[in-house]
Amino acid sequence: MVHLGHHYLIDHVRQLAQSQGMPSKVVTFGTHPRQVVQTSFVPKLLSTPEEKLKLLHETGYRLIPVVLNFDLNMAALTARESHATDTERTVKRGPTGYRLRQ
């Protein structure tokens, strides 16, 4: 089951996209970002990338998943630069995480 907070965001994205005649996309990382910058870190993940995609499918919404490859080049960017670089190819507009709103 998708976390209720994430479910709310996904529903918001779906409604926004539908109102503009656009497809709904959800962005996630294939590798936990902290694993890239701190190689000794072993995250306690709630789900694997494959499980995330399955859970998104199970919401019943028609979503296009976008799995980004977090690497050292992306780690060198600010959150705002990263968002502009990676999502401009895949996402036109929509809600963003709190770090991008600061």
Phi, psi and omega in degrees: 000138178285136178310140184302321178296318178291323178300319178300314180296318179298317179297320178297315178300314181300315180294317179298313180297316181298320181293340180251009179065031182245157175286154177269129179235146177235129184256134175216173178255143175286325179239138178299126183307323182294332177297331181285316184273342178223086189300338179281349182287131176239102184289149173266086184282142176283333179204152176283166176304321179295319178294323177303314181297320178296316180297320177297319178297322182290349177293340181088352178277148175274097184243147173256110179281139177239112180258113181270146177267103177282123180224184182296329176295317179291324180298332181284346181273153170288165179302317181295318178296318180298315180299315181294318183291310188275326184272342181296335178281335191240333187229130181277315180194165179151180181294150178232165178294163185298330182293334179278348180266353184284000000 
